[in-house]
Amino acid sequence: MKETKILVCYNAPVSVFSLYNGRPEDKDKGTKDLSEEGFATEMESVISILKNYFSEVQSLAVDKRVQRVIDEITAFNPDAIINFVESVEGITSYEYCMAALYELLGYHYTGSIPSSLGNCLDKDKAKSILRSFGINTPGSLTLKPHRRFSEKDIDLNYPLIMKLLDEDASIAISEYSVVKNYKELKKHYKFLSDTYNKNILVEEYIDGRELNAAVLGDKVLPISEIQFTGLPDHLPKIVTYEGKWIEESVYYDFTKPKCPADLTKRLKKKVEDMALTSFKALNCRDYARIDIRLDQKGTPFVIEVNPNPDISSDSGFARAAKAAGISHPELLFIITGFALNRKDNDKKNKAS
C-alpha cells in the first residue's frame, strides 16, 4: 500500500436547527439537523473504508474555530482532503469558504472549487449562468425580504414555487411552497420573510416528472426519478424538507426514488446531455447532481445544480453509482483519486 495520508473534513453537527417549515404554528417543532448528524455518525464507516485503500486516514469536524481547523490540517499535512463540508455551524454560505481555505493552505481536495460552490448556492446566479449557455431553466425572479411589491411585479406564470435563494437540503421547502395565485404568494412571502429574513427565489413551477442526474467525472450515472405515487392529491409533487429528513411524514413516505428511471432512449440522451452541459457551465469538478423536471410535453428544465452532493452510503448519488456497478467503497476511492491525480499532475508540471 502506497504511503498516502487522507483527511476527511465534514460539518461539525449542530444540535438543533432554528429553522422550521410550514407555518408559524409549527415553530416549536424544531428538528435536529438530520443531514449533518447522520453524516457524522457515518464517519466511522467512511474512515474504515478508506483505510483499505490508504495508509493513514483521519477525520476533522469543521466549525467556526478557524485557527483550530488550520492547525489540525497543517499538523496532519494530508496528501488530499475529502471535502464533505456543506456548511459551517449551519451556515451554508460558508461552504465555499472551506474550499478556499484548502486552496490558500496549498492542499488538493475533492469536489468543486470555491467559485463554483458559491455560484451554485446562489440560485439566481446559477440560473443566469445556465441561461447564458442556452440551458432550459424555469422563469424566475428574486424578492428581498420585507419589501413592498405589487401583483404587476410578478411577471411569471402561475403556479409558482418559492425557495430561499441561498439554502440547500430543501430547507424551507414545504407543501406551502407552491402557490397558485398572488394572494397565496403574498401570504407565503410574509412567512418566509418573517421566519428566515433571506432573499426568496420565486420560480415557475414545472408540474411534471422529477429526475436526478448524478455526474461522476465526465460521465452521467444512471438517472433517478422521484416517484410521488400515493402522495395525496392536494399536496404538490415536490421534494420537501420533511420528505428528505422527517421519517414517518407524509412526504417522506411518498417521495421514493427509482433508479434507473424509465426513460426512452431519446429522452435519456437529452437529459444526460443537459446534465453534462450544466456541469460544465457551472464549472463543477469531480461530481455533482443535476435536478431536472420535465414539463407536460416532456421538455426538460434544470431546477438546480448541486456540487459536492451527499455521497453517503444511503444517498441518491450512491444509489446511482450502485446502478452503474460502482460500490460505495469504490465511489469513495474514485472521488479521492480525483484529488490525488491533481496533486500528482501538479508535481509533474512543477518538475518539468
MISE-53735 format. One record per residue (C-alpha): x, y, z. Coordinates in steps of 0.05 Angstrom, whole numbers, plus 5000, padded with zeros to 4 digits. Example, Ala and Ser with C-alpha at 12.3 -4.5 7.8 and 13.67 -1.06 7.14 Angstrom:
REM MISE-53735
REC      u      v      w
REC   5246   4910   5156
REC   5273   4979   5143
END
This chain:
REM MISE-53735
REC      u      v      w
REC   5000   5000   5000
REC   5028   5068   4979
REC   5041   5117   5036
REC   4983   5165   5028
REC   4951   5209   5080
REC   4877   5227   5072
REC   4838   5277   5114
REC   4762   5275   5113
REC   4733   5343   5131
REC   4659   5347   5148
REC   4609   5392   5183
REC   4613   5393   5258
REC   4540   5375   5273
REC   4495   5429   5303
REC   4446   5404   5355
REC   4382   5437   5332
REC   4361   5479   5272
REC   4329   5545   5288
REC   4296   5534   5221
REC   4228   5503   5212
REC   4180   5491   5155
REC   4106   5500   5141
REC   4070   5553   5182
REC   4084   5594   5246
REC   4044   5544   5287
REC   4100   5494   5273
REC   4152   5539   5304
REC   4161   5497   5366
REC   4172   5434   5325
REC   4246   5447   5316
REC   4281   5388   5285
REC   4353   5364   5290
REC   4398   5377   5232
REC   4389   5305   5209
REC   4433   5312   5148
REC   4494   5334   5188
REC   4481   5289   5247
REC   4470   5228   5203
REC   4533   5242   5164
REC   4575   5250   5227
REC   4553   5181   5250
REC   4575   5152   5183
REC   4645   5178   5191
REC   4669   5115   5226
REC   4647   5074   5166
REC   4678   5122   5116
REC   4745   5121   5153
REC   4743   5045   5157
REC   4731   5040   5082
REC   4786   5089   5063
REC   4836   5053   5107
REC   4830   4995   5060
REC   4860   5039   5005
REC   4905   5089   5040
REC   4958   5083   5094
REC   4933   5137   5140
REC   4863   5168   5145
REC   4837   5218   5195
REC   4774   5260   5201
REC   4763   5332   5222
REC   4697   5363   5244
REC   4697   5434   5218
REC   4667   5492   5258
REC   4679   5567   5263
REC   4744   5559   5303
REC   4784   5572   5240
REC   4853   5572   5273
REC   4839   5504   5303
REC   4818   5478   5235
REC   4881   5506   5203
REC   4926   5478   5257
REC   4896   5408   5252
REC   4901   5407   5175
REC   4973   5431   5173
REC   4994   5385   5231
REC   4968   5324   5193
REC   4992   5350   5126
REC   4948   5306   5082
REC   4962   5286   5011
REC   4889   5300   4996
REC   4828   5327   5032
REC   4759   5295   5021
REC   4714   5356   5027
REC   4647   5338   5056
REC   4635   5407   5087
REC   4567   5433   5065
REC   4560   5488   5118
REC   4595   5515   5179
REC   4553   5513   5243
REC   4491   5511   5200
REC   4511   5570   5154
REC   4510   5543   5083
REC   4542   5606   5053
REC   4607   5587   5087
REC   4612   5523   5045
REC   4655   5557   4991
REC   4699   5588   5045
REC   4726   5520   5066
REC   4746   5502   4995
REC   4781   5570   4991
REC   4817   5555   5056
REC   4844   5489   5028
REC   4870   5527   4968
REC   4903   5582   5010
REC   4937   5528   5050
REC   4961   5493   4986
REC   4923   5427   4994
REC   4889   5387   4940
REC   4817   5369   4955
REC   4757   5334   4925
REC   4698   5367   4893
REC   4684   5435   4864
REC   4725   5499   4871
REC   4702   5559   4913
REC   4672   5599   4856
REC   4630   5540   4832
REC   4605   5526   4902
REC   4586   5599   4911
REC   4553   5605   4843
REC   4511   5542   4852
REC   4488   5563   4921
REC   4461   5629   4894
REC   4403   5600   4854
REC   4391   5665   4816
REC   4464   5670   4794
REC   4466   5596   4776
REC   4403   5604   4733
REC   4434   5664   4697
REC   4496   5623   4680
REC   4453   5565   4656
REC   4412   5611   4612
REC   4476   5641   4582
REC   4493   5571   4558
REC   4424   5562   4527
REC   4402   5513   4581
REC   4328   5510   4597
REC   4311   5532   4668
REC   4244   5558   4694
REC   4229   5633   4692
REC   4243   5666   4759
REC   4254   5729   4799
REC   4284   5745   4867
REC   4248   5782   4923
REC   4285   5813   4981
REC   4253   5802   5049
REC   4205   5853   5080
REC   4198   5893   5015
REC   4136   5922   4983
REC   4116   5898   4914
REC   4052   5893   4874
REC   4019   5839   4832
REC   4046   5870   4768
REC   4117   5860   4793
REC   4107   5784   4789
REC   4115   5775   4714
REC   4113   5699   4717
REC   4063   5644   4701
REC   4027   5610   4760
REC   4034   5563   4794
REC   4100   5586   4825
REC   4147   5554   4875
REC   4182   5596   4928
REC   4251   5578   4956
REC   4305   5611   4997
REC   4356   5638   4948
REC   4418   5611   4983
REC   4398   5549   5021
REC   4402   5475   5004
REC   4378   5409   5034
REC   4306   5432   5018
REC   4307   5479   5078
REC   4241   5518   5079
REC   4211   5475   5024
REC   4142   5452   5046
REC   4072   5438   5019
REC   4061   5513   5022
REC   4119   5529   4975
REC   4077   5521   4912
REC   4029   5579   4905
REC   3972   5584   4855
REC   3957   5658   4857
REC   3981   5726   4882
REC   3944   5721   4948
REC   3979   5655   4965
REC   4045   5685   4943
REC   4038   5745   4989
REC   4020   5701   5048
REC   4079   5654   5039
REC   4126   5712   5023
REC   4109   5742   5091
REC   4121   5675   5126
REC   4189   5665   5092
REC   4210   5737   5105
REC   4190   5735   5179
REC   4220   5667   5191
REC   4285   5669   5153
REC   4298   5741   5133
REC   4332   5718   5069
REC   4324   5732   4995
REC   4270   5690   4963
REC   4271   5659   4894
REC   4203   5656   4860
REC   4204   5607   4803
REC   4154   5580   4753
REC   4133   5511   4778
REC   4144   5455   4727
REC   4088   5406   4740
REC   4117   5340   4716
REC   4167   5285   4728
REC   4228   5300   4772
REC   4295   5270   4753
REC   4364   5270   4786
REC   4426   5262   4742
REC   4489   5245   4781
REC   4553   5264   4745
REC   4618   5229   4764
REC   4679   5255   4728
REC   4657   5263   4656
REC   4601   5212   4657
REC   4527   5212   4677
REC   4508   5155   4722
REC   4440   5120   4714
REC   4386   5173   4721
REC   4339   5171   4782
REC   4267   5192   4785
REC   4230   5216   4847
REC   4163   5179   4848
REC   4104   5212   4883
REC   4057   5152   4878
REC   4009   5154   4937
REC   4020   5227   4954
REC   3952   5259   4969
REC   3925   5298   4910
REC   3922   5364   4949
REC   3997   5363   4961
REC   4045   5390   4908
REC   4091   5338   4879
REC   4157   5366   4904
REC   4215   5343   4948
REC   4204   5379   5015
REC   4247   5384   5077
REC   4202   5333   5110
REC   4208   5288   5050
REC   4284   5286   5058
REC   4293   5286   5133
REC   4230   5273   5174
REC   4214   5199   5177
REC   4140   5179   5183
REC   4119   5244   5150
REC   4072   5240   5090
REC   4124   5268   5043
REC   4178   5221   5069
REC   4132   5161   5056
REC   4111   5182   4986
REC   4173   5211   4953
REC   4211   5149   4934
REC   4269   5147   4885
REC   4272   5097   4827
REC   4339   5084   4794
REC   4346   5075   4736
REC   4286   5116   4715
REC   4241   5092   4659
REC   4261   5137   4601
REC   4261   5130   4526
REC   4329   5126   4494
REC   4319   5195   4463
REC   4297   5228   4529
REC   4353   5194   4567
REC   4404   5223   4518
REC   4372   5292   4523
REC   4375   5291   4599
REC   4447   5265   4601
REC   4469   5319   4552
REC   4434   5373   4593
REC   4466   5348   4657
REC   4536   5348   4628
REC   4527   5416   4596
REC   4502   5444   4663
REC   4560   5411   4700
REC   4609   5445   4653
REC   4572   5512   4651
REC   4578   5520   4726
REC   4650   5494   4725
REC   4635   5436   4771
REC   4690   5387   4786
REC   4693   5312   4804
REC   4620   5301   4819
REC   4553   5336   4822
REC   4478   5323   4819
REC   4434   5359   4769
REC   4360   5363   4787
REC   4315   5365   4726
REC   4240   5370   4716
REC   4200   5350   4654
REC   4140   5392   4635
REC   4076   5361   4608
REC   4107   5358   4538
REC   4168   5322   4563
REC   4214   5383   4556
REC   4270   5381   4609
REC   4285   5441   4653
REC   4344   5446   4701
REC   4318   5462   4770
REC   4384   5462   4808
REC   4457   5443   4803
REC   4485   5412   4867
REC   4561   5410   4870
REC   4591   5364   4924
REC   4524   5329   4937
REC   4516   5278   4993
REC   4552   5213   4975
REC   4539   5175   5040
REC   4521   5102   5032
REC   4445   5114   5032
REC   4447   5176   4987
REC   4416   5183   4918
REC   4485   5191   4889
REC   4509   5125   4919
REC   4446   5092   4892
REC   4461   5117   4822
REC   4533   5093   4828
REC   4509   5025   4850
REC   4463   5022   4789
REC   4526   5034   4747
REC   4562   4977   4782
REC   4603   5021   4829
REC   4601   5002   4902
REC   4603   5054   4957
REC   4675   5039   4975
REC   4694   5044   4901
REC   4657   5111   4896
REC   4697   5139   4955
REC   4761   5114   4924
REC   4746   5144   4855
REC   4729   5212   4884
REC   4791   5213   4928
REC   4831   5193   4867
REC   4810   5257   4830
REC   4845   5300   4883
REC   4906   5254   4886
REC   4913   5256   4810
REC   4912   5332   4811
REC   4968   5331   4863
REC   5009   5283   4820
REC   4998   5326   4758
REC   5016   5389   4797
REC   5082   5356   4818
REC   5098   5336   4746
REC   5083   5405   4720
REC   5128   5437   4772
REC   5184   5387   4756
REC   5181   5399   4681
END
